[in-house]
Amino acid sequence: MRKRLTIILLFLISFAVSAQENPSIQVIKGKVIDSSSKNAVAYTNIGLEGTFYGTASDNDGNFELKIPAELQDLQIYFSAVGYKNKKFPVADLFAKEFNLIRMDAQTYNIGDIDINAQSKVLYRILRTASENVSRNFVNQPISMLCSYENEKKQGGEARSRKATVRIDDKTGYAAPSKTDAYKNRNYQFSDVRKNFESYSLKDGATNMDEILGLDLARSLSSVLNPGILSGFHLSMEDEAVINNSAAWVIGFRQPAPTLAGSGDFYATSFEGKIYINKNNYSVLKIECWVKAPKQNNLGRDLAIGAGIKDFYTGVAYDFSVTYNSKGVKFISLNKNYTEGGSAVTEHTQLVVNETKPIMENQITSRDYFEEE
């Protein structure tokens, strides 16, 4: 029995010595905060220089990273969009049970950093904004009660149409994509008021699909599509305050416009600005300017069939989309084009007056043509 105890004791001593010779894993814990506001800095990149050891802070700024004690002579870095990078000796963080990392805000100005570095920052901001759409906007079934207006001036005639529109979205912004938006958003017109009679399908067309397609956050389209973002030229235009929220104003331009990038089948020029909330990377506003030699009169994303002669030419338009904490709030579209040999000016707007949990008797179709 004594011999057995002696063997066990020798084994434990040997194990302890071995553990000292082969350093154990240590855990660094802490929280990343804004040095001024004391708010958590989410999704901060954290890692050891020259190694594959790394992690990211969670939505509340908390992090935990396991590191071999033998790497205590290395540097650990903290990097977050909108903040200056920070770096510390690993040993300094090993010495504390809980680390509070204070990040200093970084103001990005054109003259402050070179073009290549600036582009990387802007791409990161937009990718983060895209990834956070489902978190920042309502992600459950909703009904939106809206006001719709359209005014078209051609020659000496001015046509106006107003209506109430209800939009049902079965998923909200939970899984934003063009496919999801098409499958799960339906709408219905009511209380239509206009100063002209509809004598053709074109006269009665609501063009609501075109208007809703401008909600780039819902469809993760254009500059909010990470898959095609590299095809845009980005620039830091300004910083602004929208609805009491500090925002980056990022200019974008697609040198050779595509349907996926511009949303327009025939666009030859596409540029705009996007306003991103510095705190949570939510999209606050989008502005775009587009030119196209021709356009289908039923929507900018539709092709013009062979032999079709009724379409717009010399098209130039701009649109603006604003958001609140629930999602889209206001969409405005202004177009100038030639139709039938005469110049046309057209303005359409959609105002979301109320967003609520989806109502009973869900809408299951789309009113492509107005309800008389």
Order of alpha helices (4+ residues) and beta strands (2+ residues): alpha-beta-beta-beta-beta-beta-beta-alpha-beta-alpha-alpha-beta-beta-alpha-beta-alpha-alpha-alpha-beta-beta-alpha-beta-beta-beta-beta-beta
